[in-house]
Amino acid sequence: MKDWNEPRFRAKQIDRWIWQKGVAGFEEMANIPKSLRERLDEEFDIRPITQDMAQHSSDGTIKVRYRLHDGHLIEAVLIPVPKDNRFTVCVSSQVGCSLSCSFCATGTMKRERNISAAEIVDQVRKVNSLCEATYDHPLTNIVYMGMGEPLLAYPEVIESIDRISSPDGLGMSAKRITVSTAGIAKAIRRLADDESKVNLALSLHAATDDKRNEIMPINESNNIEKLMDALKYYYEQTGNRISYEYIAFAGFNDSIEDAKALLRWCQHFPVRINIIEYNPIDSADFTATDPEQLDRFAGYLRKKGIMVTVRRSRGKDIDAACGQLANKG
């Protein structure tokens, strides 16, 4: 604005129109002079994501497929739990994924590119509007657990968190944001050094390197001990909550011996374990642990004083559950 000989306050006005109000075009900026709006329109583009498809689950979950400006498709999921006054959006951070976890549908897709900070913020903004229209309630929580590995899109993810939590952006508390990672030790340490305020979730899924190597190739370069050292550092630097995500696979990682192995990694810092029901995908042969075995596994950990939540999957009937996002129509 200074270079254009415009008053400096115009920059703040434009910033608010884009980041607080989420306008799709410069013509919507009502308090900006027409001549300036026209020049902005000539010099710049606003590239909002657009809804391509929405699917509604019988349990109230809504999966929305969005089209990006370059034609790529991504998915975000609204997970409502009205009785707990909890309305969560699961956002994507990459188009596809490069990690190839054997139980995850997104892992079968080629990683095309990182999703920009603006496109992540737009997911939150649009799903928030959907939540208000459908449930008469704004979003309460954000989880970076959709398509892609958030810590491999580090700059975009951090900028989006800053925009979402800024008073000049969406004004949501960083304490209501959780970033989930398959395990990038170097980036976890960077997150700590950047004094992040978000909660961190490690997609662990197996408590020994042999088993984790089998289902998550990233473990070969980021083994469990290396990850635990990084998480310990993160907790010491930030004091933020850490949780382990643990999908239970029948006959693979659901025995009491597996629970004992998992207990070993719960001694370094306070941790919550979220045990997740496995959601079948076409490309994997895993089956879900039966409920009785799941209860035995969780019960063992609870008796040892570990905080455990068994998360029943939401949105399975529309391929919106954990590990199922793959742009299926």
PAFI-412882 format. One line per 10 residues: number of its first residue (from 1); for each residue x, y, z of C-alpha. Coordinates in nm, 3 decimals. Each point is the difference from the previous one (the first is absolute). Layout:
<nodes>
NUM> X:Y:Z ~ ...
</nodes>
This chain:
<nodes>
1> 0.000:0.000:0.000 ~ 0.290:0.234:0.073 ~ 0.149:-0.067:-0.345 ~ -0.338:0.079:-0.153 ~ -0.025:0.327:0.199 ~ -0.297:-0.135:0.190 ~ -0.059:0.060:0.374 ~ 0.176:-0.263:0.212 ~ -0.324:-0.098:0.175 ~ -0.126:-0.146:-0.330
11> 0.240:-0.293:0.050 ~ -0.168:-0.091:0.329 ~ -0.344:0.033:-0.157 ~ 0.091:-0.231:-0.287 ~ 0.163:-0.247:0.238 ~ -0.320:-0.019:0.207 ~ -0.220:-0.050:-0.304 ~ 0.212:-0.294:-0.110 ~ 0.092:-0.170:0.329 ~ -0.291:0.086:0.230
21> -0.290:0.017:-0.243 ~ 0.129:-0.234:-0.268 ~ -0.121:0.192:-0.303 ~ 0.023:-0.174:-0.336 ~ 0.063:0.316:-0.203 ~ 0.123:0.357:0.040 ~ -0.337:0.140:-0.105 ~ -0.139:-0.117:0.337 ~ 0.227:0.238:0.195 ~ -0.266:0.259:0.072
31> 0.217:0.260:0.180 ~ 0.272:0.000:-0.269 ~ -0.033:0.266:-0.275 ~ -0.115:-0.137:-0.334 ~ 0.316:0.116:-0.179 ~ 0.219:-0.189:0.247 ~ -0.217:-0.312:-0.021 ~ 0.037:0.007:-0.378 ~ 0.377:0.033:0.022 ~ 0.022:-0.284:0.254
41> -0.207:-0.213:-0.234 ~ 0.242:0.072:-0.285 ~ 0.312:-0.075:0.206 ~ -0.105:-0.292:0.221 ~ -0.215:-0.313:0.020 ~ -0.202:-0.134:0.289 ~ -0.021:-0.377:-0.040 ~ -0.261:-0.145:0.236 ~ -0.053:-0.374:0.017 ~ -0.339:-0.107:-0.138
51> -0.226:-0.281:0.110 ~ -0.002:-0.290:-0.245 ~ -0.210:-0.248:0.196 ~ -0.140:-0.062:0.349 ~ -0.099:-0.331:0.155 ~ -0.209:-0.039:0.315 ~ 0.047:-0.296:0.233 ~ -0.277:-0.161:0.199 ~ 0.186:0.106:0.318 ~ 0.000:0.370:-0.094
61> 0.355:0.015:-0.136 ~ 0.038:0.200:-0.321 ~ 0.286:-0.051:-0.246 ~ 0.059:0.281:-0.245 ~ 0.215:-0.026:-0.310 ~ 0.150:0.330:-0.110 ~ 0.153:0.098:-0.331 ~ 0.312:0.217:0.011 ~ 0.080:0.271:-0.254 ~ 0.226:-0.236:-0.199
71> -0.263:-0.276:-0.017 ~ 0.133:-0.224:0.278 ~ -0.255:-0.151:0.239 ~ 0.030:-0.023:0.378 ~ -0.233:-0.104:0.280 ~ -0.098:0.145:0.337 ~ -0.230:-0.162:0.255 ~ -0.243:0.152:0.249 ~ -0.035:-0.223:0.307 ~ -0.284:0.114:0.227
81> -0.051:-0.127:0.355 ~ -0.288:0.224:0.114 ~ -0.046:-0.172:0.338 ~ 0.356:0.102:0.091 ~ -0.035:0.341:-0.165 ~ 0.291:-0.098:-0.222 ~ 0.016:0.076:-0.371 ~ 0.328:-0.091:-0.166 ~ 0.134:0.053:-0.349 ~ 0.266:-0.236:-0.133
91> 0.201:0.191:-0.260 ~ 0.241:-0.114:-0.270 ~ 0.354:0.139:-0.036 ~ 0.119:-0.170:-0.320 ~ -0.150:-0.111:-0.330 ~ 0.065:-0.372:0.040 ~ 0.280:-0.130:0.223 ~ 0.353:-0.134:-0.041 ~ 0.023:-0.222:0.309 ~ -0.178:-0.313:-0.131
101> -0.128:-0.130:0.334 ~ -0.143:-0.340:-0.086 ~ -0.335:0.050:0.180 ~ -0.084:0.345:-0.140 ~ -0.186:0.072:-0.323 ~ 0.166:0.341:-0.041 ~ 0.337:-0.177:0.008 ~ -0.086:-0.171:-0.330 ~ -0.024:0.339:-0.170 ~ 0.294:0.187:-0.149
111> 0.091:0.319:0.184 ~ -0.069:0.279:-0.245 ~ 0.081:0.305:0.211 ~ -0.037:0.162:0.338 ~ -0.323:0.184:0.069 ~ 0.062:0.372:0.053 ~ -0.067:0.169:0.332 ~ -0.284:0.194:-0.162 ~ -0.159:-0.322:-0.128 ~ 0.021:-0.155:0.347
121> -0.159:0.308:0.158 ~ -0.269:-0.011:-0.269 ~ -0.082:-0.361:0.096 ~ -0.053:0.110:0.359 ~ -0.204:0.304:-0.101 ~ -0.228:-0.190:-0.236 ~ -0.055:-0.295:0.233 ~ -0.073:0.245:0.281 ~ -0.274:0.156:-0.214 ~ -0.133:-0.350:-0.075
131> 0.003:-0.083:0.372 ~ -0.191:0.315:0.089 ~ -0.255:-0.061:-0.276 ~ -0.048:-0.368:0.090 ~ 0.038:-0.007:0.378 ~ -0.045:0.367:0.095 ~ 0.340:-0.013:0.168 ~ 0.351:0.113:-0.100 ~ 0.297:-0.234:-0.011 ~ 0.162:-0.068:0.336
141> 0.306:-0.198:-0.111 ~ 0.235:-0.044:-0.295 ~ 0.208:-0.309:-0.070 ~ 0.266:-0.023:-0.270 ~ -0.076:-0.367:-0.063 ~ -0.133:0.003:-0.355 ~ 0.186:-0.071:-0.321 ~ 0.379:0.033:0.019 ~ 0.272:0.028:0.266 ~ -0.025:0.344:0.165
151> 0.364:0.017:0.109 ~ 0.114:-0.053:-0.359 ~ -0.199:0.313:-0.086 ~ 0.148:0.184:0.296 ~ 0.008:0.365:-0.121 ~ -0.354:-0.016:-0.136 ~ -0.138:-0.172:0.310 ~ 0.167:0.244:0.241 ~ -0.119:0.303:-0.197 ~ -0.353:-0.138:-0.009
161> 0.005:-0.055:0.378 ~ 0.122:0.357:0.049 ~ -0.281:0.130:-0.222 ~ -0.265:-0.216:0.166 ~ 0.104:0.098:0.353 ~ 0.073:0.368:-0.068 ~ -0.249:0.268:0.114 ~ 0.045:0.140:-0.352 ~ -0.093:-0.339:-0.145 ~ -0.257:-0.250:0.128
171> 0.082:0.058:0.368 ~ -0.017:-0.366:0.106 ~ 0.217:-0.115:0.291 ~ 0.311:-0.200:-0.095 ~ -0.081:-0.224:0.297 ~ -0.297:-0.128:-0.201 ~ 0.225:-0.101:-0.290 ~ 0.169:-0.339:-0.025 ~ 0.268:-0.086:-0.254 ~ 0.037:-0.370:-0.073
181> 0.323:-0.143:-0.138 ~ 0.112:-0.342:-0.117 ~ 0.331:0.085:0.163 ~ 0.250:0.255:-0.133 ~ 0.240:0.044:0.293 ~ 0.187:0.300:-0.142 ~ -0.325:0.188:-0.063 ~ -0.133:-0.081:0.349 ~ 0.310:0.165:0.145 ~ -0.048:0.296:-0.232
191> -0.358:0.030:0.121 ~ 0.132:0.016:0.356 ~ 0.262:0.262:-0.087 ~ -0.268:0.208:-0.169 ~ -0.190:0.000:0.333 ~ -0.310:-0.147:-0.154 ~ -0.317:0.013:0.213 ~ -0.179:-0.286:-0.177 ~ -0.058:-0.352:0.128 ~ 0.205:-0.272:-0.165
201> -0.112:-0.351:-0.093 ~ 0.237:-0.276:-0.111 ~ -0.151:-0.264:-0.227 ~ 0.183:-0.284:0.172 ~ -0.208:-0.311:-0.086 ~ 0.270:-0.245:0.111 ~ 0.230:0.005:0.303 ~ 0.301:-0.186:-0.142 ~ 0.219:0.102:-0.291 ~ -0.044:-0.337:-0.173
211> -0.377:0.033:-0.013 ~ 0.001:0.371:-0.074 ~ 0.246:-0.049:-0.287 ~ -0.242:-0.252:-0.145 ~ -0.291:0.242:-0.025 ~ 0.166:0.345:-0.004 ~ 0.313:0.038:-0.219 ~ 0.076:0.339:0.162 ~ 0.107:-0.192:0.313 ~ 0.315:-0.123:-0.174
221> 0.141:0.354:0.010 ~ -0.193:0.117:0.309 ~ -0.001:-0.293:0.241 ~ -0.202:0.000:0.320 ~ 0.288:0.089:0.231 ~ 0.092:0.299:-0.217 ~ -0.365:0.110:0.000 ~ -0.029:-0.031:0.377 ~ 0.311:0.213:0.049 ~ -0.156:0.266:-0.226
231> -0.336:-0.019:0.181 ~ 0.171:0.028:0.338 ~ 0.179:0.310:-0.126 ~ -0.329:0.138:-0.132 ~ -0.171:-0.050:0.336 ~ 0.290:0.152:0.196 ~ 0.002:0.307:-0.224 ~ -0.375:0.057:-0.029 ~ -0.192:-0.192:0.266 ~ -0.261:-0.070:-0.268
241> -0.213:-0.314:0.001 ~ 0.133:-0.303:-0.186 ~ -0.208:-0.296:-0.107 ~ 0.064:-0.326:-0.184 ~ -0.235:-0.114:-0.272 ~ -0.013:-0.380:-0.007 ~ -0.208:-0.187:-0.257 ~ -0.076:-0.350:0.126 ~ 0.052:-0.273:-0.261 ~ -0.123:-0.349:0.079
251> 0.286:-0.240:0.073 ~ 0.269:0.257:-0.075 ~ 0.027:0.262:0.275 ~ -0.291:-0.071:0.238 ~ 0.139:-0.258:0.247 ~ 0.085:0.060:0.364 ~ 0.366:-0.035:-0.099 ~ -0.054:0.288:-0.244 ~ -0.162:0.200:0.281 ~ 0.305:-0.066:0.221
261> 0.227:0.121:-0.280 ~ -0.214:0.312:-0.038 ~ 0.012:0.064:0.374 ~ 0.378:0.034:-0.027 ~ -0.045:0.315:-0.211 ~ -0.240:0.161:0.248 ~ 0.255:0.066:0.275 ~ 0.183:0.305:-0.139 ~ -0.276:0.267:0.016 ~ -0.376:0.016:0.062
271> -0.172:-0.162:-0.295 ~ -0.351:-0.086:-0.112 ~ -0.054:-0.306:-0.220 ~ -0.276:0.011:-0.258 ~ -0.073:-0.355:-0.113 ~ -0.169:0.016:-0.338 ~ -0.226:-0.252:-0.164 ~ 0.151:-0.118:-0.328 ~ -0.192:0.107:-0.308 ~ 0.044:-0.240:-0.292
281> 0.138:0.123:-0.331 ~ 0.014:-0.183:-0.334 ~ 0.380:-0.022:-0.016 ~ 0.068:-0.157:0.343 ~ -0.067:-0.341:0.155 ~ -0.029:0.112:0.361 ~ -0.311:-0.065:0.207 ~ -0.131:0.185:0.302 ~ 0.060:-0.133:0.350 ~ -0.316:-0.142:0.153
291> -0.155:0.214:0.278 ~ 0.085:-0.242:0.283 ~ 0.369:-0.010:-0.091 ~ -0.001:0.378:-0.039 ~ -0.143:0.033:0.352 ~ 0.264:-0.235:0.142 ~ 0.278:0.196:-0.169 ~ -0.133:0.336:0.124 ~ -0.078:-0.142:0.344 ~ 0.359:-0.114:0.053
301> 0.130:0.351:-0.072 ~ -0.261:0.167:0.220 ~ 0.095:-0.225:0.293 ~ 0.355:0.129:-0.043 ~ -0.124:0.356:0.038 ~ 0.005:0.101:-0.366 ~ -0.277:0.224:-0.134 ~ -0.163:-0.196:-0.282 ~ -0.286:0.092:-0.231 ~ -0.149:-0.252:-0.241
311> -0.118:0.198:-0.300 ~ -0.281:-0.158:-0.193 ~ 0.027:0.100:-0.363 ~ -0.230:0.260:-0.148 ~ -0.103:0.028:-0.363 ~ 0.099:-0.352:-0.108 ~ -0.300:-0.028:-0.230 ~ 0.129:0.290:-0.211 ~ 0.373:-0.086:0.016 ~ 0.056:0.295:0.231
321> 0.154:-0.189:0.292 ~ 0.366:-0.006:0.104 ~ 0.218:-0.134:-0.282 ~ -0.275:-0.001:-0.263 ~ 0.046:0.336:-0.173 ~ 0.084:-0.063:-0.365 ~ -0.233:0.224:-0.202 ~ -0.245:-0.280:-0.068 ~ -0.325:0.120:-0.151
</nodes>
